[in-house]
Structure formats: C-alpha cells, structure tokens
C-alpha cells in the first residue's frame, strides 16, 4: 500500500474547483430561473386584462349580491328604528367588498406592469447571466487544471 503525504496545494486546488463548480451551477440555475420568469411574464401578458380580472369581478359581484340579499332580508325583519343600523351595516360591508376588489385589481395591474418591465429588460438580464456562466466555466476549467497539476505522482 502506498501512502502519500498531505498535499496542501492539491487540497486548496480541490476546494477552489468545488467552489467554482458551485458557482457554475448557481449561474446555470439563475439562467433557468430568468427563463421561467420570462415565460410566466409572457403568459400573464398573453391573457386579456378583462379575462385576468374576471375572477375578482365575479367574486365581488357575488359578494355584493349576497350583501344586498341580506340587507333586504334584514329590512323585512327589522323594525324601522333598527333599519338604519341595517343600512349602515350593509353599506359598510359593500364598501369593504369594493375596497378589496380595488386592491385586487391594483395588484393585478402591478403584476402586469412588472411583467412588461421584465420583458423589456430581458436581454440585459440574460446577457448578464450568460456572462456569469462564461466566467464560471473558465474559472472551473482553470481550477480543474490546477487540481491535476498539483497531484503528486505515486511511485509504482
């Protein structure tokens, strides 16, 4: 059995090679993430705005209809002195429903604006990640060469 002494240069070269390999994997994964985000942005913008807003509009209309039904039922059941309270409660619920719908539509509008911006800067993002991939590949290759060059030959 052959034993060799500890080779600090070879150990450092291996650690550096592993670090550059992780960097390369990170850069490739970042590129894939950018491509996924671009695909999601395109999908979001491919949907017509009214179709994207339809679930919010339908849910709001349904909630307002239920509120109106409950308000009418309350008016029929309550005495005239309590009807004012029913009116106020129904109005408050309707305002909350409209505010929630407005917030939801605002978020949808912001998401669409962010998607447009993402597509606008797409080439710069991909160019930047391609630069990182290119640099990482060359660093990794250089580090692997150092690993090979720092090996001690084992006498036969």
ZAVEX-948214 format. One record per atom (N, C-alpha, C, CB): residue in three letters; x, y, z. Coordinates in steps of 0.2 Angstrom, whole numbers, plus 2048, in hexadecimal, padded with zeros to 3 digits. Glycine has a CB too. Layout:
REM ZAVEX-948214
AlaXYZ/...
END
This chain:
REM ZAVEX-948214
Unk8047FA800/Unk800800800/Unk804806800/Unk7FB800806/Unk80380B7FC/Unk8078117FB/Unk8038167FF/Unk8088137F4/Unk80781A803/Unk804820806/Unk808826804/Unk80481F80E/Unk80482B803/Unk807832801/Unk806837807/Unk8048347FB/Unk80A83C807/Unk80A84180C/Unk80484680A/Unk81084580D/Unk80284980F/Unk7FD84E80E/Unk7FF854809/Unk7FA851814/Unk7FB855804/Unk7FD85A7FF/Unk7F9860800/Unk7FD8577F8/Unk7FB865803/Unk7F786B804/Unk7F586E7FE/Unk7FA870809/Unk7F986F7F9/Unk7F88727F3/Unk7F286E7EF/Unk7FE8737EE/Unk7F28687EF/Unk7ED8647EC/Unk7E78647EF/Unk7EF85C7EB/Unk7E78657F6/Unk7E18657FA/Unk7DD86C7F8/Unk7E2865801/Unk7E18717F8/Unk7DF8787F6/Unk7DC8787EF/Unk7E487D7F7/Unk7E08757EB/Unk7DD8757E4/Unk7D68717E3/Unk7E28727DF/Unk7D686C7E7/Unk7CF8687E7/Unk7CA86D7EA/Unk7D08627EB/Unk7CB8707EF/Unk7C68747F2/Unk7C487A7EE/Unk7C98777F9/Unk7C987D7EA/Unk7C78827E6/Unk7C38807E0/Unk7CE8857E3/Unk7C587A7DD/Unk7C18777D8/Unk7BA8757DA/Unk7C58707D6/Unk7B98737E0/Unk7B28727E2/Unk7AE8787E3/Unk7B286E7E9/Unk7B287D7E5/Unk7AE8847E6/Unk7AC8877DF/Unk7B38897E9/Unk7B18867DA/Unk7AF8887D3/Unk7AA8847D0/Unk7B68887CF/Unk7AA87D7D2/Unk7A48797CF/Unk79E87B7D2/Unk7A68727D1/Unk79E87D7D8/Unk7978807DB/Unk7958867D8/Unk7988817E3/Unk79A88B7D7/Unk7998917D3/Unk7968907CD/Unk79F8957D3/Unk79888B7C9/Unk7968897C2/Unk78F8877C3/Unk79A8847BF/Unk78D8827C8/Unk7878807C8/Unk7828857CA/Unk78687A7CE/Unk78488A7CF/Unk78088F7D1/Unk77E8947CA/Unk7838947D6/Unk7838957C6/Unk7828997C0/Unk77D8967BC/Unk78989B7BD/Unk77E88F7BB/Unk77988C7B6/Unk77288C7B9/Unk77C8857B5/Unk77288B7C0/Unk76B88B7C3/Unk7688927C2/Unk76B8897CA/Unk76C8977C3/Unk76A89E7C3/Unk76789F7BC/Unk76F8A37C4/Unk76A89D7B7/Unk76889D7B0/Unk76189A7AF/Unk76E89B7AB/Unk7618947B1/Unk75A8907B1/Unk7558947B4/Unk75B8897B4/Unk7568977BA/Unk75189B7BE/Unk74F8A17BA/Unk75489D7C5/Unk7548A47B6/Unk7528AA7B2/Unk74E8A87AC/Unk7598AE7B0/Unk74F8A27AA/Unk74B8A07A4/Unk74489E7A6/Unk74E8997A1/Unk74489B7AC/Unk73D8997AF/Unk7398A07B1/Unk73E8957B6/Unk73C8A57B3/Unk7398AB7B5/Unk7378AF7AE/Unk73E8B07B9/Unk73B8AE7A9/Unk7398B17A3/Unk7338AD7A0/Unk73F8B179E/Unk7338A77A0/Unk72D8A379E/Unk7278A57A2/Unk72E89B79E/Unk7278A57A9/Unk7218A77AD/Unk71F8AE7AB/Unk7238A77B4/Unk7248B37A9/Unk7228BA7A8/Unk71E8BA7A1/Unk7288BE7A7/Unk7218B679C/Unk71D8B5796/Unk7168B2796/Unk7218B1791/Unk7168AD79B/Unk70F8AA79C/Unk70A8AF79F/Unk7108A47A0/Unk70D8B37A4/Unk7088B87A7/Unk7068BD7A2/Unk70C8BB7AD/Unk70A8BF79E/Unk7098C5799/Unk7058C2793/Unk70F8C8796/Unk7058BB792/Unk7018B878C/Unk6FA8B878E/Unk7038B178B/Unk6F88B8794/Unk6F18B8797/Unk6EE8C0796/Unk6F08B679E/Unk6E88C0793/Unk6E58C7793/Unk6E48CA79A/Unk6DF8C778E/Unk6E58D079B/Unk6E48D37A1/Unk6DD8D17A4/Unk6E58DA7A1/Unk6D88D27A0/Unk6D18D07A3/Unk6D08C97A5/Unk6CC8D279E/Unk6D38C57A2/Unk6D38BD7A3/Unk6D78BC7AA/Unk6D68B979E/Unk6DD8C07AB/Unk6E18BF7B1/Unk6DD8C27B7/Unk6E78C27B0/Unk6D98C77B6/Unk6D58CA7BB/Unk6CF8C77BC/Unk6D48D17BA/Unk6CD8C27B8/Unk6C68BF7B9/Unk6C58BC7C0/Unk6C58BA7B3/Unk6C98B87C2/Unk6C88B57C9/Unk6C68BA7CE/Unk6CE8B07CB/Unk6CA8BF7CE/Unk6C98C57D3/Unk6C28C87D2/Unk6CF8CA7D3/Unk6C18C97CC/Unk6BA8CD7CB/Unk6B58C87CC/Unk6BA8CF7C3/Unk6B58C27CB/Unk6AF8BD7CC/Unk6AF8BC7D4/Unk6B18B67C9/Unk6B48BB7D7/Unk6B48BA7DF/Unk6B18C17E2/Unk6BB8B97E1/Unk6B38C77E0/Unk6B18CD7E2/Unk6A98CD7E1/Unk6B48D37E0/Unk6A78CC7DB/Unk6A08CC7D9/Unk69C8C87DD/Unk69F8CB7D2/Unk69E8C17DE/Unk69B8BD7E2/Unk69A8BF7EA/Unk69E8B67E2/Unk6A08C27EC/Unk6A08C47F3/Unk69B8CA7F4/Unk6A78C67F5/Unk69B8CE7EF/Unk6968D47EF/Unk68F8D17EF/Unk6988D97EA/Unk68E8CC7EB/Unk6878CA7EA/Unk6858C67F1/Unk6878C47E5/Unk6898C37F4/Unk6888C07FA/Unk6868C5800/Unk68D8BB7FD/Unk68A8CA7FF/Unk6898D0804/Unk6838D3803/Unk68F8D5804/Unk6818D47FD/Unk67A8D77FB/Unk6758D37FD/Unk67A8D97F4/Unk6758CC7FC/Unk6708C87FF/Unk66F8C8806/Unk6728C17FC/Unk6758C880A/Unk6758C8811/Unk6728CF813/Unk67C8C7814/Unk6748D4810/Unk6718DB812/Unk6698DB811/Unk6748E080D/Unk6678D880B/Unk6608D880A/Unk65C8D480F/Unk65E8D5803/Unk65F8CE811/Unk65C8CA816/Unk65C8CD81D/Unk6608C3817/Unk6628D181E/Unk6628D4825/Unk65D8DA825/Unk6698D7826/Unk65C8DD81F/Unk6578E381F/Unk6508E0821/Unk6578E6819/Unk64E8DA81E/Unk6488D781F/Unk6478D5826/Unk6478D181A/Unk64C8D3829/Unk64C8D0830/Unk64D8D5836/Unk6518CA831/Unk6508DB834/Unk6528DF839/Unk64C8E583A/Unk6588E3838/Unk64C8E7840/Unk6478ED841/Unk64A8F383D/Unk6458EE848/Unk6468F883C/Unk6488FE839/Unk64E90283D/Unk643903838/Unk64E901843/Unk653905847/Unk65A901846/Unk65190584E/Unk65A8FA845/Unk6608F6844/Unk6628F683D/Unk65F8EF847/Unk65D8F8838/Unk65F8F8831/Unk6658FD82F/Unk6598FA82D/Unk666902833/Unk66C906832/Unk672903833/Unk66B90D836/Unk6728FE839/Unk6788FA83A/Unk6798F5835/Unk6778F7841/Unk6748F2832/Unk6758EE82C/Unk6778F1826/Unk66E8EA82B/Unk6758F7825/Unk6788FB81F/Unk67F8FC820/Unk67490281F/Unk6818FF826/Unk688900827/Unk68C8FA827/Unk68990382E/Unk68A8F4829/Unk68E8EE829/Unk68F8EC822/Unk68A8E982D/Unk6898EC81E/Unk68A8EA817/Unk68E8EF813/Unk6838EA814/Unk68E8F5814/Unk6928FA811/Unk6998F9813/Unk690901813/Unk69B8F7819/Unk6A28F681B/Unk6A48F0818/Unk6A28F5823/Unk6A08EA818/Unk6A38E4814/Unk6A48E580D/Unk69D8DE815/Unk69F8E980A/Unk6A08EB802/Unk6A68EF801/Unk69A8EE800/Unk6A88F3805/Unk6AE8F7805/Unk6B48F3805/Unk6AE8FD80A/Unk6B48EE80A/Unk6BA8EA80B/Unk6BB8E5805/Unk6B98E5812/Unk6B58E3802/Unk6B68DE7FC/Unk6B98E27F7/Unk6AF8DC7FA/Unk6B68E97F6/Unk6B98ED7F0/Unk6C08EE7F1/Unk6B58F37F0/Unk6C28F07F8/Unk6CA8F17F9/Unk6CE8EB7F8/Unk6CA8F3800/Unk6CC8E57FA/Unk6CF8DF7F8/Unk6D08DE7F1/Unk6CC8D97FC/Unk6CB8DF7ED/Unk6CB8DE7E6/Unk6D08E37E3/Unk6C48DF7E3/Unk6CF8E97E5/Unk6D48EE7E2/Unk6DB8EC7E4/Unk6D38F57E5/Unk6DD8EA7EA/Unk6E38E77EB/Unk6E68E27E7/Unk6E48E67F3/Unk6E18DD7E6/Unk6E38D77E2/Unk6E48D97DB/Unk6DD8D27E2/Unk6E08DE7D8/Unk6E18E07D1/Unk6E88E47D1/Unk6DB8E47CF/Unk6E98E87D6/Unk6F08EB7D6/Unk6F68E77D6/Unk6F08F07DC/Unk6F58E17DA/Unk6FB8DC7DA/Unk6FB8D97D3/Unk6F98D77DF/Unk6F68D87D0/Unk6F68D57C9/Unk6F98DA7C4/Unk6EF8D37C7/Unk6F88E07C5/Unk6FB8E57C1/Unk7028E67C2/Unk6F78EC7C2/Unk7048E67C8/Unk70B8E67CA/Unk70F8E07C7/Unk70C8E77D1/Unk70C8DA7C8/Unk70F8D47C5/Unk7108D47BE/Unk70B8CE7C7/Unk70B8D77BA/Unk70C8D87B3/Unk7118DD7B1/Unk7058DA7B0/Unk7128E27B5/Unk7178E77B4/Unk71E8E47B5/Unk7168EE7B8/Unk71E8E07BA/Unk7258DD7BC/Unk7278D87B6/Unk7248DA7C3/Unk7228D57B4/Unk7238D07AE/Unk7258D47A8/Unk71D8CC7AD/Unk7228D97A6/Unk7248DD7A1/Unk72C8E07A2/Unk7208E379F/Unk72D8E27A8/Unk7348E47A9/Unk7398DF7A9/Unk7348E87B0/Unk7378D97AB/Unk73B8D37AB/Unk73D8D17A4/Unk7388CD7AE/Unk7388D179F/Unk7398D0798/Unk73D8D5795/Unk7338CF795/Unk73D8DB797/Unk7408E1794/Unk7488E0796/Unk73E8E8797/Unk74A8DE79C/Unk7518DD79E/Unk7538D679D/Unk7528DF7A5/Unk74F8D279A/Unk7518CB799/Unk7588CA796/Unk74C8C7794/Unk75A8CD791/Unk7608CC78D/Unk7668CE792/Unk7618D0787/Unk7658D3796/Unk76B8D579A/Unk76C8D07A0/Unk7698DC79D/Unk7668CD7A2/Unk7678C87A8/Unk76A8C27A5/Unk7608C67AA/Unk7688C079F/Unk76B8B979C/Unk7728BA79A/Unk7678B7796/Unk7748C0798/Unk77B8C2796/Unk77F8C179D/Unk77B8C9793/Unk77C8C47A2/Unk7808C47A8/Unk7818BD7AB/Unk77C8C87AE/Unk77C8B97AB/Unk77D8B27AD/Unk7818AE7A9/Unk7768AF7AE/Unk7818B07A2/Unk7858AC79D/Unk78D8AE79F/Unk7848AE796/Unk78E8B47A1/Unk7948B67A3/Unk7978B27A9/Unk7958BE7A4/Unk7928B17AE/Unk7948AE7B4/Unk7968A67B2/Unk78F8AE7B9/Unk7928A37AE/Unk79389C7AB/Unk79989C7A8/Unk78D89A7A7/Unk79B8A17A4/Unk7A18A17A0/Unk7A78A17A5/Unk7A18A679B/Unk7A78A67A9/Unk7AC8A77AE/Unk7AD8A07B3/Unk7AB8AD7B2/Unk7A789E7B5/Unk7A88987B9/Unk7AA8927B6/Unk7A18967BC/Unk7A98917AF/Unk7AB88B7AB/Unk7B388C7AB/Unk7A888B7A4/Unk7B58927A9/Unk7BD8927A9/Unk7C08927AF/Unk7BE8997A5/Unk7BD8947B5/Unk7C08947BB/Unk7C088C7BD/Unk7BC8987C0/Unk7BB8897BC/Unk7BB8827BE/Unk7C087E7BA/Unk7B487F7BC/Unk7C087F7B3/Unk7C587B7AF/Unk7CC87D7B2/Unk7C587D7A8/Unk7CE8837B4/Unk7D48857B6/Unk7D68817BD/Unk7D588C7B7/Unk7D18817C1/Unk7D187E7C8/Unk7D28767C7/Unk7CB87F7CC/Unk7CF8737C2/Unk7D086C7C1/Unk7D786A7BF/Unk7CB8697BC/Unk7DA86F7BA/Unk7E186E7B8/Unk7E586F7BE/Unk7E28737B3/Unk7E48737C2/Unk7E88747C8/Unk7E886E7CD/Unk7E687A7CD/Unk7E286B7CD/Unk7E18647D1/Unk7E685F7CE/Unk7DA8627D1/Unk7E585E7C8/Unk7EA8597C4/Unk7F185B7C5/Unk7E88597BD/Unk7F38617C4/Unk7FA8637C5/Unk7FD8627CC/Unk7FB86A7C2/Unk7F98637D1/Unk7FC8627D8/Unk7FC85B7DA/Unk7F88677DC/Unk7F98567D7/Unk7F98507D9/Unk80184D7DA/Unk7F584B7D4/Unk8028497DF/Unk8098467DF/Unk8088407DC/Unk80B8467E7/Unk80D83E7D8/Unk80D8387D5/Unk80F8327DA/Unk8128387CF/Unk80C82D7DA/Unk80D8277DF/Unk8128227DB/Unk8068247E1/Unk8178217DF/Unk81C81C7DB/Unk8198157DB/Unk82281C7DF/Unk81A8127D6/Unk81780B7D4/Unk81B8067D8/Unk81780A7CD/
END
